[in-house]
Amino acid sequence: MADILIIGGSDAGISAALRAREIDNTANVTMLVADAFPNYSICGLPFYLSGEVADWRQLAHRTLGEIQGTGIKVELNTRALQIDPKQHSVLIHRPDNREEFLRYDRLIIGTGAEPIRPSIPGLNNRGVFLLHSMDDSFAAADFIASHKPERALIIGAGYIGLEMADALRRQQIAVTVVEQMPAVLPTVDRELGEALGTYIESHGVEVKTGVRIQEIGRDGDGLRVTGDGDFDRRVDMVLVVVGVTPVSELATMAGIATGLRSAIVVDRTMATNFDDIYAAGDCVVTYHRLLNADTYMPLGTTAHKQGRVAGENAAGGQTLYGGSLGTQVVKVFDLAVARTGLRDHEARVAGYHPVTVEFSTWDHKAYYPGAHRLTFRITGDKVTGQLLGAQVMGHWQGAVAKRVDIFAMALYHQMQVADILEIDLSYTPPLGSPWDAVQMAAEQWQKHRQDA
Ligand SMILES: Cc1cc2nc3c(=O)[nH]c(=O)nc-3n(C[C@H](O)[C@H](O)[C@H](O)COP(=O)(O)OP(=O)(O)OC[C@H]3O[C@@H](n4cnc5c(N)ncnc54)[C@H](O)[C@@H]3O)c2cc1C
């Protein structure tokens, strides 16, 4: 009976634990969780803070009882302090302050990421929040309930910043979003980011791009936020969401190799450089399927898949992580924006000959009520015709996410853009067209490929 010890009980940790028990139901699987929230969906925090999810308990993917019912031992409020790879043991700190060593045959590290704290003076002021953990969201929720803020400022217009702009507007709070890059959502092309910024403004959000915040000062009961140029706003709360950094100190202290952005280096079996130690999720580098190289891609979808591979291999299986394509989607008010694969500049750096073509059309036959415009940006290789990436923006009920997933599937199989025209996709007027919007966009790319 193997002792499999897992550090972390979020997306990566739970996926590893469940898979390990599926592969070997005699294995003793123990999951250490630093807080009291195993298997909670932190992806759902903006929807809890918006009020769309009424009770935070609904964010649990599984209850503690359900997890334990699968035979996994869960140690809550228990922190791993030190890994000793030679002794195959982990020093832990229990909630009653006791410290002890736990032995393992195989260890899986799923310690995740933590929010970046930019070096802006005033970050510790009351009313300034980060958003990553359940506790972070409780702190923000308590503040909103007790202080009834009228104005909020969000530093960072990535997907979490934008979800939070939507969430706070739903709470009737005036919102300013500040982004240092030229457009919001810098993970997609500027053309889409600018259109998205204009759209968000139409929902009463002030959008300031190209501005770096310099200081958050106190101003009576509120906060004064100053930035580049003459940027100066008085607000009641500030949310800082400028990205995450891997939690990899435990690994580093144990001599486990780290690489890009200090993330733990793993191979496609999710093994580290130590025998019997695996790692998965936001704390590791991520193999990118198109680049055939490591990237850092802290996403829930990735963490689940990597965790499953780590769990399977730790339990004696032999499987490989298929690789990420960076597929992601965000919903802001009524718009969804999604991407997969490489953007033009990323493809160029990787040695491709990219051409990107933008195309706009209806999500379904325009004569059927409720049709919405979708905008596509497709990137393919001019020389080989290979699909390299796709971005889609449109009404969230226009199946934006599932349409980008068609491109993700095509990328997974290294298909040509032209191949997309041949796929037998479904059709009925209320939901699509005989040539689906993704096929029309692919056809436009084909036409423009010749001119590029
Ligand atoms: C607001 C928000 C919205 C998001 N939305 C999306 C989305 O829509 N789509 C998407 O794909 N991704 C989204 N993400 C990202 C996604 O949530 C993360 O990629 C995912 O949670 C990573 O899972 P993980 O298990 O690797 O790490 P984490 O979720 O960071 O969990 C780490 C775990 O390790 C534990 N831990 C850490 N150190 C120790 C220690 N020393 N001892 C014991 N336990 C420890 C923690 O308690 C926790 O259980 C979002 C993230 C946030 C914050």
The ligand as an SDF file (V2000), in Angstrom:
LIG
                    3D

 53 58  0  0  0  0  0  0  0  0999 V2000
  -10.4840   35.2640   -8.9640 C   0  0  0  0  0  0  0  0  0  0  0  0
   -9.9230   34.1560   -9.8070 C   0  0  0  0  0  0  0  0  0  0  0  0
  -10.6160   33.7580  -10.9540 C   0  0  0  0  0  0  0  0  0  0  0  0
  -10.1050   32.7390  -11.7560 C   0  0  0  0  0  0  0  0  0  0  0  0
  -10.8190   32.3690  -12.8640 N   0  0  0  0  0  0  0  0  0  0  0  0
  -10.3430   31.3700  -13.6600 C   0  0  0  0  0  0  0  0  0  0  0  0
  -11.0840   30.9390  -14.7890 C   0  0  0  0  0  0  0  0  0  0  0  0
  -12.1680   31.4550  -15.0730 O   0  0  0  0  0  0  0  0  0  0  0  0
  -10.5550   29.9400  -15.5520 N   0  0  0  0  0  0  0  0  0  0  0  0
   -9.3660   29.3310  -15.2460 C   0  0  0  0  0  0  0  0  0  0  0  0
   -8.9460   28.4090  -15.9690 O   0  0  0  0  0  0  0  0  0  0  0  0
   -8.6410   29.7230  -14.1590 N   0  0  0  0  0  0  0  0  0  0  0  0
   -9.0980   30.7140  -13.3620 C   0  0  0  0  0  0  0  0  0  0  0  0
   -8.3900   31.1100  -12.2510 N   0  0  0  0  0  0  0  0  0  0  0  0
   -7.1010   30.4500  -11.9740 C   0  0  0  0  0  0  0  0  0  0  0  0
   -7.3270   29.1770  -11.1960 C   0  0  0  0  0  0  0  0  0  0  0  0
   -8.1390   29.4200  -10.0750 O   0  0  0  0  0  0  0  0  0  0  0  0
   -5.9680   28.6210  -10.7520 C   0  0  0  0  0  0  0  0  0  0  0  0
   -5.2070   28.3690  -11.9150 O   0  0  0  0  0  0  0  0  0  0  0  0
   -6.1330   27.3310   -9.9660 C   0  0  0  0  0  0  0  0  0  0  0  0
   -6.8270   27.5520   -8.7570 O   0  0  0  0  0  0  0  0  0  0  0  0
   -4.7640   26.7120   -9.6380 C   0  0  0  0  0  0  0  0  0  0  0  0
   -4.9580   25.5940   -8.8550 O   0  0  0  0  0  0  0  0  0  0  0  0
   -3.7770   25.0220   -7.9540 P   0  0  0  0  0  0  0  0  0  0  0  0
   -4.3340   23.8180   -7.2780 O   0  0  0  0  0  0  0  0  0  0  0  0
   -2.5570   24.8550   -8.7670 O   0  0  0  0  0  0  0  0  0  0  0  0
   -3.4310   26.1730   -6.9060 O   0  0  0  0  0  0  0  0  0  0  0  0
   -4.2650   27.0570   -5.8830 P   0  0  0  0  0  0  0  0  0  0  0  0
   -5.6950   27.1640   -6.3030 O   0  0  0  0  0  0  0  0  0  0  0  0
   -3.4910   28.3090   -5.7090 O   0  0  0  0  0  0  0  0  0  0  0  0
   -4.2390   26.1970   -4.5410 O   0  0  0  0  0  0  0  0  0  0  0  0
   -3.0900   25.9430   -3.8250 C   0  0  0  0  0  0  0  0  0  0  0  0
   -3.4240   25.0170   -2.6750 C   0  0  0  0  0  0  0  0  0  0  0  0
   -2.2310   24.7240   -1.9750 O   0  0  0  0  0  0  0  0  0  0  0  0
   -2.4440   24.9360   -0.5860 C   0  0  0  0  0  0  0  0  0  0  0  0
   -1.1220   25.2360   -0.0280 N   0  0  0  0  0  0  0  0  0  0  0  0
   -0.2270   26.1760   -0.4230 C   0  0  0  0  0  0  0  0  0  0  0  0
    0.8970   26.0980    0.3130 N   0  0  0  0  0  0  0  0  0  0  0  0
    0.7020   25.0850    1.1820 C   0  0  0  0  0  0  0  0  0  0  0  0
    1.4950   24.5040    2.2030 C   0  0  0  0  0  0  0  0  0  0  0  0
    2.7290   24.9410    2.4900 N   0  0  0  0  0  0  0  0  0  0  0  0
    0.9800   23.4770    2.9200 N   0  0  0  0  0  0  0  0  0  0  0  0
   -0.2670   22.9960    2.6510 C   0  0  0  0  0  0  0  0  0  0  0  0
   -1.0430   23.4930    1.6910 N   0  0  0  0  0  0  0  0  0  0  0  0
   -0.5640   24.5300    0.9720 C   0  0  0  0  0  0  0  0  0  0  0  0
   -3.4940   26.0270   -0.5230 C   0  0  0  0  0  0  0  0  0  0  0  0
   -4.1700   26.0380    0.7130 O   0  0  0  0  0  0  0  0  0  0  0  0
   -4.4070   25.5670   -1.6720 C   0  0  0  0  0  0  0  0  0  0  0  0
   -5.2380   24.5170   -1.2360 O   0  0  0  0  0  0  0  0  0  0  0  0
   -8.8790   32.1190  -11.4160 C   0  0  0  0  0  0  0  0  0  0  0  0
   -8.1880   32.5200  -10.2750 C   0  0  0  0  0  0  0  0  0  0  0  0
   -8.6990   33.5140   -9.4660 C   0  0  0  0  0  0  0  0  0  0  0  0
   -7.9600   33.9410   -8.2390 C   0  0  0  0  0  0  0  0  0  0  0  0
  1  2  1  0
  2  3  1  0
  2 52  2  0
  3  4  2  0
  4  5  1  0
  4 50  1  0
  5  6  2  0
  6  7  1  0
  6 13  1  0
  7  8  2  0
  7  9  1  0
  9 10  1  0
 10 11  2  0
 10 12  1  0
 12 13  2  0
 13 14  1  0
 14 15  1  0
 14 50  1  0
 15 16  1  0
 16 17  1  0
 16 18  1  0
 18 19  1  0
 18 20  1  0
 20 21  1  0
 20 22  1  0
 22 23  1  0
 23 24  1  0
 24 25  2  0
 24 26  1  0
 24 27  1  0
 27 28  1  0
 28 29  2  0
 28 30  1  0
 28 31  1  0
 31 32  1  0
 32 33  1  0
 33 34  1  0
 33 48  1  0
 34 35  1  0
 35 36  1  0
 35 46  1  0
 36 37  1  0
 36 45  1  0
 37 38  2  0
 38 39  1  0
 39 40  1  0
 39 45  2  0
 40 41  1  0
 40 42  2  0
 42 43  1  0
 43 44  2  0
 44 45  1  0
 46 47  1  0
 46 48  1  0
 48 49  1  0
 50 51  2  0
 51 52  1  0
 52 53  1  0
M  END
$$$$
